[in-house]
């Protein structure tokens, strides 16, 4: 970027220089104060590395252009001075780690994105994409590319391809990139095929990443479901052990009496009836078996401790 500043300021160094003796004497053309300020800003940036002073000098040059425009000055000279001032200002802001301010700083002088010079817009794309913030210039570059007046510029094709490579593809805007390449006449046939191939490759990578994330999610879901199924028997077993230990903390006769009362309330059978004797006998056997199993389990726990 330093070479850009020097190159941009170079055409103005020869204005008003000394004449050779063989040349006829003529009045030197009026020199805009902005040209002197541009040279001063470039020296502050490149030679003295005083980035704050370089930025302030660029701002004074912009003010000078607004207040002291020379009627005899060629229009192209004024446009070139403005573009060079932006180049120096962008470099100064970047060197001071104030790159987030670049876009707003430039737009305060050009008002709308469509009026930005291609070189300035290219530097903005390069800066924000390098800082991994391409979304900041997405709308600005899109507005510039859609303006019919810019589509006839010789830099349009290179800038559109730069926008695809540096902004649209990193952001995953593949459909927008494909629409721009197919619908623009600025792309030659060979360049169009190359850019479309790059878009196709990016789309394949996007699909692979999406499918990979889905496959990685399935084992996690299966593991959570299997963990739930495995934890259910353990919970039932814990509840059963707790109920048995609590139940057999009571005396055996009280437990049997409680079961009989429960049967009277629920089943509504007569314990004095002869038909109820087999059931009572089996219930008593069941209680003895459960108590024996609980006692043996308690014995095993005691031995383990």
C-alpha positions as CSV (number, residue, x, y, z in Angstrom):
1,X,0.0,0.0,0.0
2,X,2.9,2.3,0.5
3,X,3.9,2.0,-3.2
4,X,0.3,2.9,-4.1
5,X,0.6,6.1,-2.1
6,X,3.9,7.1,-3.7
7,X,2.7,6.2,-7.2
8,X,-0.6,8.1,-6.7
9,X,1.2,11.2,-5.5
10,X,4.0,11.0,-8.2
11,X,2.2,12.7,-11.1
12,X,1.8,15.9,-9.1
13,X,5.4,16.4,-8.2
14,X,6.3,17.7,-11.6
15,X,3.6,20.4,-11.7
16,X,5.1,23.9,-11.7
17,X,8.7,22.7,-12.0
18,X,11.6,24.8,-13.5
19,X,11.6,25.4,-17.2
20,X,14.6,24.8,-19.5
21,X,16.1,27.8,-21.2
22,X,15.1,26.6,-24.7
23,X,11.4,26.6,-23.7
24,X,9.3,29.7,-24.1
25,X,8.3,31.4,-20.9
26,X,4.7,30.8,-20.0
27,X,2.7,31.1,-16.9
28,X,2.7,28.1,-14.7
29,X,-0.8,26.6,-14.2
30,X,-2.5,27.2,-11.0
31,X,-1.7,24.4,-8.5
32,X,-4.4,23.2,-6.1
33,X,-3.5,23.3,-2.4
34,X,-4.8,19.8,-2.1
35,X,-2.0,18.5,-4.3
36,X,0.6,20.0,-1.9
37,X,-1.3,18.5,1.0
38,X,-1.4,15.1,-0.7
39,X,2.4,15.1,-1.1
40,X,2.8,16.1,2.5
41,X,0.5,13.3,3.6
42,X,2.4,10.7,1.5
43,X,5.7,11.9,3.0
44,X,4.3,11.7,6.6
45,X,3.0,8.1,5.9
46,X,5.9,6.6,4.0
47,X,9.0,8.5,5.3
48,X,8.1,9.7,8.8
49,X,5.7,7.0,9.7
50,X,3.5,9.6,11.4
51,X,0.2,7.9,10.6
52,X,-2.0,10.3,12.7
53,X,-0.5,13.4,11.0
54,X,-0.9,11.7,7.6
55,X,-4.6,11.1,8.2
56,X,-5.2,14.7,9.5
57,X,-3.4,16.0,6.4
58,X,-5.6,14.0,4.1
59,X,-8.7,15.4,5.9
60,X,-7.3,19.0,5.4
61,X,-6.8,18.2,1.7
62,X,-10.4,17.1,1.4
63,X,-11.5,20.3,3.0
64,X,-9.4,22.2,0.6
65,X,-10.9,20.5,-2.4
66,X,-14.4,21.4,-1.1
67,X,-13.5,25.1,-0.5
68,X,-10.9,26.0,-3.1
69,X,-11.8,24.2,-6.3
70,X,-10.0,25.7,-9.3
71,X,-12.1,26.2,-12.4
72,X,-9.2,25.7,-14.8
73,X,-8.1,22.5,-13.1
74,X,-8.9,19.3,-15.2
75,X,-11.6,17.1,-13.8
76,X,-9.4,14.1,-14.1
77,X,-6.8,15.7,-11.9
78,X,-9.3,16.3,-9.1
79,X,-10.6,12.7,-9.2
80,X,-7.0,11.4,-9.1
81,X,-6.2,13.5,-6.1
82,X,-9.3,12.4,-4.3
83,X,-8.5,8.7,-5.0
84,X,-4.9,9.2,-3.8
85,X,-6.0,10.9,-0.6
86,X,-8.3,7.9,0.1
87,X,-5.4,5.5,-0.5
88,X,-3.2,7.4,2.0
89,X,-6.0,7.7,4.5
90,X,-6.9,4.0,4.4
91,X,-3.2,3.0,4.9
92,X,-2.9,5.4,7.8
93,X,-6.1,4.0,9.5
94,X,-4.9,0.5,9.0
95,X,-1.5,1.2,10.5
96,X,-3.1,2.7,13.6
97,X,-5.3,-0.4,13.9
98,X,-8.4,1.6,13.2
99,X,-9.4,-0.5,10.2
100,X,-13.0,-0.7,11.3
101,X,-13.4,3.1,10.5
102,X,-12.1,2.8,6.9
103,X,-15.5,2.3,5.2
104,X,-17.3,5.1,7.1
105,X,-14.3,7.4,6.6
106,X,-14.3,6.9,2.9
107,X,-18.1,7.2,2.5
108,X,-18.2,10.5,4.3
109,X,-16.4,12.0,1.3
110,X,-18.1,10.1,-1.5
111,X,-21.6,10.0,0.2
112,X,-22.8,6.9,-1.7
113,X,-21.1,3.6,-2.4
114,X,-21.8,3.8,-6.2
115,X,-19.4,6.8,-6.4
116,X,-16.4,5.1,-4.9
117,X,-13.4,4.7,-7.2
118,X,-12.6,1.1,-8.1
119,X,-9.1,1.3,-6.5
120,X,-10.6,2.5,-3.2
121,X,-13.3,-0.2,-3.3
122,X,-10.7,-2.9,-4.0
123,X,-8.6,-1.7,-1.0
124,X,-11.6,-1.9,1.2
125,X,-12.4,-5.4,0.1
126,X,-8.8,-6.5,0.6
127,X,-8.6,-4.9,4.1
128,X,-11.9,-6.2,5.5
129,X,-11.4,-9.7,4.0
130,X,-7.9,-9.9,5.5
131,X,-9.3,-9.0,8.9
132,X,-12.0,-11.7,8.4
133,X,-14.8,-9.2,8.3
134,X,-16.0,-9.5,4.7
135,X,-19.7,-9.0,5.6
136,X,-18.9,-5.3,6.4
137,X,-18.4,-4.6,2.7
138,X,-21.1,-6.9,1.3
139,X,-23.8,-4.3,0.8
140,X,-21.4,-1.6,-0.3
141,X,-19.7,-3.7,-3.1
142,X,-23.1,-5.1,-4.1
143,X,-24.5,-1.6,-4.6
144,X,-21.4,-0.5,-6.6
145,X,-21.6,-3.6,-8.9
146,X,-25.3,-3.1,-9.6
147,X,-24.9,0.6,-10.7
148,X,-25.2,0.7,-14.5
149,X,-22.6,3.5,-14.7
150,X,-20.0,1.3,-13.1
151,X,-20.6,-1.7,-15.3
152,X,-18.9,0.0,-18.3
153,X,-15.7,0.7,-16.4
154,X,-12.7,-1.4,-17.4
155,X,-12.1,-2.4,-13.8
156,X,-15.6,-3.8,-13.4
157,X,-14.8,-7.5,-14.3
158,X,-11.7,-7.7,-12.0
159,X,-13.5,-6.1,-9.1
160,X,-16.5,-8.4,-9.5
161,X,-14.3,-11.5,-9.5
162,X,-12.5,-10.1,-6.5
163,X,-15.8,-9.7,-4.7
164,X,-16.7,-13.3,-5.5
165,X,-13.4,-14.7,-4.2
166,X,-13.0,-12.4,-1.2
167,X,-16.5,-11.8,0.0
168,X,-19.2,-14.0,-1.4
169,X,-17.5,-17.4,-1.2
170,X,-16.1,-16.9,2.4
171,X,-19.6,-15.9,3.5
172,X,-21.2,-18.9,1.8
173,X,-23.3,-16.7,-0.6
174,X,-23.0,-19.2,-3.4
175,X,-26.2,-18.5,-5.2
176,X,-25.4,-14.8,-5.2
177,X,-21.9,-15.5,-6.5
178,X,-23.3,-17.7,-9.3
179,X,-25.9,-15.2,-10.3
180,X,-23.3,-12.4,-10.5
181,X,-20.9,-14.5,-12.7
182,X,-23.5,-15.8,-15.0
183,X,-25.4,-12.5,-15.5
184,X,-22.4,-10.3,-16.0
185,X,-20.9,-9.7,-19.5
186,X,-17.7,-8.5,-17.9
187,X,-16.5,-12.1,-17.4
188,X,-14.8,-13.7,-20.4
189,X,-15.8,-17.3,-21.1
190,X,-12.6,-18.8,-19.7
191,X,-12.8,-16.7,-16.5
192,X,-16.4,-17.4,-16.1
193,X,-15.8,-21.2,-16.2
194,X,-12.9,-20.9,-13.7
195,X,-15.0,-18.9,-11.2
196,X,-18.0,-21.2,-11.7
197,X,-15.7,-24.2,-10.9
198,X,-14.6,-22.5,-7.7
199,X,-18.2,-21.9,-6.7
200,X,-19.0,-25.6,-7.5
201,X,-16.1,-26.7,-5.3
202,X,-17.3,-24.4,-2.5
203,X,-20.8,-25.8,-2.7
204,X,-19.5,-29.4,-2.5
205,X,-17.4,-28.5,0.6
206,X,-20.5,-26.9,2.2
207,X,-22.6,-30.0,1.6
208,X,-19.9,-32.3,3.0
209,X,-19.7,-30.2,6.1
210,X,-23.4,-30.2,6.5
211,X,-23.7,-34.0,6.1
212,X,-20.7,-34.5,8.5
213,X,-22.4,-32.4,11.2
214,X,-25.6,-34.5,10.8
215,X,-23.7,-37.8,11.1
216,X,-21.8,-36.5,14.2
217,X,-25.2,-35.6,15.8
218,X,-26.8,-39.0,15.3
219,X,-24.4,-41.0,17.6
220,X,-25.0,-38.4,20.3
221,X,-28.7,-38.9,20.0
222,X,-28.4,-42.7,20.0
223,X,-26.1,-42.6,23.0
224,X,-28.5,-40.4,24.9
225,X,-31.5,-42.8,24.1
226,X,-29.5,-45.9,25.0
227,X,-28.4,-44.2,28.3
228,X,-32.0,-43.6,29.1
229,X,-32.9,-47.3,28.5
230,X,-30.0,-48.5,30.5
231,X,-30.8,-46.2,33.4
232,X,-34.4,-47.3,33.6
233,X,-33.7,-50.9,34.9
234,X,-31.2,-49.5,37.3
235,X,-33.9,-47.1,38.7
236,X,-36.5,-49.9,39.0
237,X,-33.9,-52.1,40.8
238,X,-33.1,-49.3,43.2
239,X,-36.7,-48.6,43.9
240,X,-37.3,-52.4,44.4
241,X,-34.4,-52.7,46.8
242,X,-35.6,-49.6,48.7
243,X,-39.1,-50.9,49.0
244,X,-38.0,-54.4,50.1
245,X,-35.6,-53.0,52.7
246,X,-38.3,-50.7,54.1
247,X,-40.9,-53.4,54.1
248,X,-38.8,-55.9,55.9
249,X,-37.7,-53.4,58.5
250,X,-41.1,-54.2,60.0
251,X,-41.8,-57.5,61.9
252,X,-42.8,-60.4,59.7
253,X,-46.2,-60.8,61.3
254,X,-47.1,-57.1,60.9
255,X,-46.1,-57.3,57.2
256,X,-48.3,-60.3,56.6
257,X,-51.1,-58.6,58.4
258,X,-50.7,-55.5,56.3
259,X,-50.8,-57.6,53.1
260,X,-54.0,-59.4,54.3
261,X,-55.7,-56.1,55.1
262,X,-54.7,-54.8,51.6
263,X,-56.2,-57.9,50.0
264,X,-59.4,-57.4,52.0
265,X,-59.7,-53.9,50.7
266,X,-58.8,-54.5,47.1
267,X,-59.7,-58.1,46.3
268,X,-62.6,-58.3,48.8
269,X,-62.3,-62.0,49.6
270,X,-63.3,-63.7,52.9
271,X,-60.3,-65.0,54.8
272,X,-62.6,-67.4,56.7
273,X,-63.7,-69.1,53.5
274,X,-62.1,-72.5,52.7
275,X,-61.4,-71.3,49.1
276,X,-59.1,-68.5,50.5
277,X,-56.8,-70.9,52.2
278,X,-54.6,-71.8,49.2
279,X,-54.2,-68.1,48.4
280,X,-53.2,-67.3,52.0
281,X,-50.7,-70.2,51.9
282,X,-49.1,-69.0,48.7
283,X,-49.0,-65.4,50.0
284,X,-47.2,-66.6,53.2
285,X,-44.7,-68.6,51.0
286,X,-44.1,-65.5,48.9
287,X,-43.3,-63.4,51.9
288,X,-40.9,-66.0,53.3
289,X,-39.1,-66.2,49.9
290,X,-38.8,-62.4,49.7
291,X,-37.6,-62.2,53.3
292,X,-35.0,-64.9,52.7
293,X,-33.8,-63.2,49.5
294,X,-33.5,-59.8,51.3
295,X,-31.6,-61.5,54.2
296,X,-29.1,-63.1,51.9
297,X,-28.6,-59.8,50.0
298,X,-28.0,-58.0,53.3
299,X,-25.5,-60.7,54.3
300,X,-23.6,-60.3,51.0
301,X,-23.4,-56.5,51.6
302,X,-22.1,-57.0,55.1
303,X,-19.4,-59.3,53.8
304,X,-18.4,-56.9,51.1
305,X,-18.1,-54.0,53.5
